[in-house]
Each structure stands twice: as structure tokens, then as C-alpha cells.
Amino acid sequence: MADTAAHQTEDFSRLEHLPVTFFAVLMGLFGLALALHAAAGTYDWAEVPARAVLWFGLACFVGIAAVYLLKVVRYPRAVAGEWHHPVRLAFFPTITISLLLMATAIHGYRPDLAEPIWLVGMAGQGVLTIAVISGWISHRAFEVGHLTPAWFIPAVGNVIVPLAGAQMGWIETSWLFFSAGMIFWLILLVLVFNRLIFHAPIPARLFPTLVILIAPPAVAFVSYLRLAGGIDPFAHVLLNSAYVFAVLVLVQVPKLMRLPFALSWWALSFPLAALTVASFVYGREVGSAMHLAIGLGVLAALVGVVAGLVYRTTLAIFRDEICRPE
């Protein structure tokens, strides 16, 4: 009986260290579902795996959300500690971003279910954006070393809102979130590049977050297209900015491959998904075979990355490499 009690205590102790960054897994899975669905507009074979990944993502969302909610109830101080952590603070909006991506992925199949989920995600995203930014500009002492591309996450969440919101008729709300996302993306872009160029390198554990640079312009391109209704010069700037950042990240791949696994590796997945969707959308919009080919190539890379991440994350869970105190 004593051994059983000790084992249960150890299990709950691991729960205390479950990081909020786990919700980035859901962003990657729902992003893959959206990327496959975008590919299905050109390649019919992509629709079946798109549905399969969506169902897998929904199951993972239920599991991760339930476990983290248990942490909130049992270890509220640990959650508060994450909220006051200078790096993990930026990951709390991954919760509402996951809801927004879920709603966007479901919308093509069940619009009646998608809208309530989107409304919850939209409201939560608004609250978290204000809360996180208020935390940044509060009396708390942040250092340059705390700044990483992960700080883009709250801004990216805002430009995701129009993906489904514009199709649901929430036009003014979508423009509001899009505008907020673009303003803070530009501000943070300057700050992040200042940190990358003039200060110490990003720690190895957080270096994969560099890939997040691709996501804001790629997502913003698709959102802007749904709001503006067509390709214009600003849309070209957004899409090609995403490609420029993709090339910059591609140069860093050899360094990325030498790094040990951490949950931050899931930062690779959603930006690739966003670039895949943007490429397919633009390719079909203007009839560009080159962009469709780019979309297909990035999708292949995305599938490989997500498959590898699922395998490596599962392995890390069985090896007790996750949910350990830092």
C-alpha cells in the first residue's frame, strides 16, 4: 500500500510540472489538418488524411486540456508560476489559438459546431492578449534574454481569428483582431531581431522557436485574403515575407538538427502548416503551378516533421523526460 501511495504521489508530482507549452502540440496537429484540407482543394487524396488528423487532434485536445485542467485544480501555484515565468507567459495563448484552429478546421464540415468553439476561442484570445501584453509592460523586470520568437504567439493568435471569423460573417471583429495582430507583429519583429543580432544567442532549448518567424506573415496572408476578398500588393508583401523568413530558417536547419529534443521543437510544425496553406491558397487564386508545387513540398516536410515530433514526444513521455522540474 505504501508503494502504491508513493507511486501516485510521484505521478501527481509530474502533473505539477506539466508545461503549458504542451498546447503547442495541438497547434501543430490542427495546423497539419488545415494544411491537408488546403491541399485537398487541388489533390483529392489529401481529404481523407485531413479528416483523420483532425480527429486525432480533437482527441489530443481533450486529453491535454483535461490533464492541464487537473493541474489547475491541484497545483494552482504551479500554474501561477508559469504565468509569471518570463518565457512561458507567451505560451498561454496557445490554448485559445488551439480552439481557433479547431474551429477553423471543423468549419468546412460542421459550421454549426465551429461557431461556438470559435466564439470561445476568440473571446479567450482577446482576454489573453490583453493580459499577456499587460504583463509585458507591467513593473515586472524582463531581460533581453527572455525575448524569443515565442513572443510572437499572442500576435499570431490574433491574425488567426479571421480565418474562420470572416467566413462566419464576423467581419468587424475579424478586422479588429487582424489589426491588433499586425501592429504587435511589427513591434515584436523589431524587438526580436534586435535581440537576435545584438545580444547573446537563443538558448539551445528555445532555438527551434526561431521557426515561428514564418507564421505571422503566412497566416496574415490567408486572413487578409478572406477579409479583403482578393490579391493586392499588400497580400503579395505578406506572402513573400513568409517566404523570406522560410529561407532564413532553412539556413539554420543544420544547427537545428544538432539540438536535443524538447517540447519547443513543436514550434516547427504550425509555421510550416501556415506556409503550406498560404502557398496552396495563392497558387489556386492566381493559377500558379509553382506555388502549388511549393505548397506540396512544404506539406511533405510538414508531414515528416509532425510524424517525427509525435514519435519523439511519445518516446519522451515513456522515458519520463517530460514533466520534470527545470
Summary of the structure (lengths in Angstrom):
residues: 326
radius of gyration: 19.2
end to end distance: 30.3
largest distance: 69.5
contacts: 1077
relative contact order: 0.12
helix: 84%
strand: 0%
